């Protein structure tokens, strides 16, 4: 008999965790070894339980799935992570894969596709569902902004002038201008208003 694939389910909704556990438990080659309702617990449980695959939700309060993915990948690199999300953005998926996720699939996927994705990821393969590939083709992810660039972009979304931003962040107006130019270049925007629009659509800002 083949060794079972050990799974850790990470989602902030108990009903989702219970539903997934019920689905996986019905498969002879899958075994749920634990659950976690947030990113911090996920890291602890991933290290403690050493699952083969972590099913990772992206949108969770506190530590999100991207941060948790990066931490688990660093602490337990042999653990494979499969993102399972209902609110996917191309940027969120790209950052999760960059953080170490082996694949991504939508919660709207058929059960058979999800189980197949788990088996592929457990075997060391990458799996990105067609729905997510289509999303990334139609709305390509933008380059990751630095912490300072994100601060400047956040200020732009509030309608602040370069002078206001310089005063708020304690930097020169020239530095603000350089940051704005880099932001426009990185996210492919023609002007400040378009940059804010793209940032809001791609959930790059805290609102």
C-alpha positions as CSV (number, residue, x, y, z in Angstrom):
1,X,0.0,0.0,0.0
2,X,1.3,3.5,-0.9
3,X,2.1,6.0,1.8
4,X,-0.7,8.4,2.4
5,X,-0.3,12.1,1.5
6,X,-0.5,14.0,4.8
7,X,-2.4,17.3,4.5
8,X,-2.6,20.4,6.7
9,X,-5.6,22.6,5.9
10,X,-5.3,26.3,6.5
11,X,-8.4,28.5,6.3
12,X,-10.0,31.0,8.6
13,X,-13.5,29.6,8.0
14,X,-14.3,26.5,10.0
15,X,-16.9,25.3,7.5
16,X,-14.4,25.3,4.7
17,X,-11.8,23.4,6.8
18,X,-14.5,20.8,7.8
19,X,-15.7,20.4,4.2
20,X,-12.2,19.9,2.9
21,X,-11.4,17.4,5.6
22,X,-14.6,15.4,4.7
23,X,-13.6,15.4,1.1
24,X,-10.0,14.3,1.7
25,X,-10.8,11.7,4.3
26,X,-12.9,9.9,1.7
27,X,-9.8,9.4,-0.5
28,X,-7.7,6.3,0.4
29,X,-4.4,8.0,-0.4
30,X,-5.1,11.3,1.5
31,X,-4.9,11.9,5.2
32,X,-5.7,15.2,7.0
33,X,-3.2,15.5,9.9
34,X,-4.2,19.0,11.1
35,X,-6.0,22.3,10.6
36,X,-5.1,25.9,11.2
37,X,-7.3,29.0,11.2
38,X,-4.6,31.6,10.6
39,X,-1.1,32.0,9.3
40,X,0.7,31.9,12.6
41,X,-0.9,28.6,13.6
42,X,-0.2,27.3,10.1
43,X,3.6,27.9,10.5
44,X,3.6,26.2,13.9
45,X,1.6,23.2,12.8
46,X,3.6,22.8,9.5
47,X,6.8,22.5,11.5
48,X,5.2,20.3,14.2
49,X,3.3,17.9,11.9
50,X,5.6,17.9,8.8
51,X,2.7,17.4,6.3
52,X,3.4,16.6,2.7
53,X,1.0,19.3,1.5
54,X,-0.4,22.4,3.1
55,X,-3.7,23.7,1.6
56,X,-3.3,27.5,2.0
57,X,-6.0,30.1,1.9
58,X,-4.6,33.6,0.9
59,X,-7.0,36.0,2.6
60,X,-6.9,35.6,6.3
61,X,-6.9,38.1,9.2
62,X,-3.6,38.8,10.9
63,X,-0.9,37.0,8.9
64,X,-2.1,36.3,5.3
65,X,-1.4,33.2,3.3
66,X,1.5,34.8,1.4
67,X,3.4,35.6,4.6
68,X,2.6,32.2,6.0
69,X,3.7,30.5,2.8
70,X,7.1,32.3,2.9
71,X,7.6,31.4,6.5
72,X,6.7,27.7,6.0
73,X,8.9,27.5,2.9
74,X,11.8,28.9,4.9
75,X,11.2,26.7,8.1
76,X,10.2,23.5,6.4
77,X,11.3,23.6,2.7
78,X,10.2,20.0,2.1
79,X,6.5,20.9,2.8
80,X,4.6,21.5,-0.5
81,X,2.1,24.4,-0.4
82,X,-1.0,24.6,-2.6
83,X,-2.9,27.8,-2.6
84,X,-6.7,27.4,-2.5
85,X,-8.5,30.8,-2.8
86,X,-11.8,32.4,-3.7
87,X,-10.4,36.0,-4.1
88,X,-7.5,35.5,-6.4
89,X,-5.6,38.4,-8.0
90,X,-2.8,37.8,-10.4
91,X,-0.5,39.7,-8.1
92,X,-1.5,37.7,-5.0
93,X,-0.9,34.4,-6.8
94,X,2.4,35.6,-8.2
95,X,3.6,36.6,-4.8
96,X,2.5,33.3,-3.2
97,X,4.4,31.3,-5.9
98,X,7.4,33.6,-5.4
99,X,7.1,32.9,-1.7
100,X,7.4,29.2,-2.3
101,X,3.9,27.8,-3.2
102,X,4.0,24.9,-5.6
103,X,0.6,25.6,-7.1
104,X,-2.7,27.5,-7.0
105,X,-6.4,26.6,-7.6
106,X,-9.7,28.4,-7.0
107,X,-12.2,27.3,-4.4
108,X,-14.8,27.1,-7.2
109,X,-12.8,24.2,-8.8
110,X,-14.3,20.7,-9.0
111,X,-13.4,18.4,-6.2
112,X,-11.7,16.0,-8.7
113,X,-9.4,18.8,-9.9
114,X,-8.5,19.8,-6.3
115,X,-7.6,16.2,-5.4
116,X,-5.6,15.8,-8.6
117,X,-3.8,19.1,-7.8
118,X,-2.9,17.8,-4.3
119,X,-1.4,14.6,-5.8
120,X,0.6,16.5,-8.4
121,X,2.0,19.0,-5.8
122,X,2.8,16.1,-3.4
123,X,4.8,14.5,-6.2
124,X,6.9,17.6,-6.6
125,X,5.1,19.0,-9.7
126,X,3.7,22.5,-10.0
127,X,0.0,22.9,-10.6
128,X,-1.8,26.1,-11.5
129,X,-5.4,25.8,-12.6
130,X,-6.5,27.0,-16.0
131,X,-8.8,29.5,-14.4
132,X,-5.9,31.1,-12.6
133,X,-3.7,30.9,-15.7
134,X,-6.4,32.8,-17.6
135,X,-6.6,35.4,-14.9
136,X,-2.8,35.9,-15.0
137,X,-2.9,36.2,-18.8
138,X,-5.7,38.8,-18.9
139,X,-4.5,40.8,-15.9
140,X,-0.7,40.2,-15.6
141,X,0.9,40.8,-12.1
142,X,2.8,44.0,-11.6
143,X,6.4,44.2,-10.2
144,X,6.6,44.1,-6.4
145,X,6.9,47.6,-4.9
146,X,9.4,48.4,-2.1
147,X,8.1,49.3,1.4
148,X,8.8,53.0,0.7
149,X,7.1,52.9,-2.7
150,X,4.1,51.3,-1.1
151,X,4.0,54.1,1.5
152,X,4.2,56.8,-1.2
153,X,1.5,55.0,-3.3
154,X,-0.7,54.9,-0.2
155,X,-0.3,58.6,0.2
156,X,-1.1,59.2,-3.4
157,X,-4.4,57.4,-2.9
158,X,-5.2,59.9,-0.2
159,X,-4.7,62.7,-2.7
160,X,-1.6,64.1,-1.0
161,X,0.8,66.4,-3.0
162,X,4.5,65.6,-3.3
163,X,5.1,68.3,-0.7
164,X,2.6,66.7,1.7
165,X,4.1,63.2,1.2
166,X,7.7,64.5,1.8
167,X,6.6,66.1,5.0
168,X,4.7,63.0,6.1
169,X,7.5,60.6,5.4
170,X,10.4,62.9,6.4
171,X,12.1,62.8,3.0
172,X,12.9,65.4,0.3
173,X,10.4,66.4,-2.4
174,X,13.0,65.2,-5.0
175,X,12.9,61.7,-3.3
176,X,9.1,61.6,-3.5
177,X,9.3,62.5,-7.2
178,X,11.7,59.7,-7.8
179,X,9.6,57.2,-5.9
180,X,6.5,58.3,-7.9
181,X,8.3,57.9,-11.2
182,X,9.5,54.4,-10.2
183,X,6.0,53.4,-9.1
184,X,4.5,54.5,-12.4
185,X,7.2,52.5,-14.3
186,X,6.8,49.4,-12.1
187,X,3.0,49.1,-12.3
188,X,2.7,50.3,-15.9
189,X,0.7,53.5,-15.1
190,X,0.7,56.7,-17.2
191,X,0.0,59.1,-14.3
192,X,-0.8,59.2,-10.5
193,X,-4.5,58.7,-10.9
194,X,-4.0,55.6,-13.0
195,X,-1.4,54.2,-10.6
196,X,-3.9,54.5,-7.7
197,X,-6.6,52.9,-9.9
198,X,-4.4,49.9,-10.7
199,X,-3.3,49.6,-7.1
200,X,-6.9,49.5,-5.8
201,X,-7.9,47.0,-8.4
202,X,-5.0,44.7,-7.6
203,X,-5.4,45.1,-3.8
204,X,-1.9,46.7,-3.4
205,X,-3.2,49.2,-0.9
206,X,-4.7,49.0,2.6
207,X,-8.2,50.6,2.4
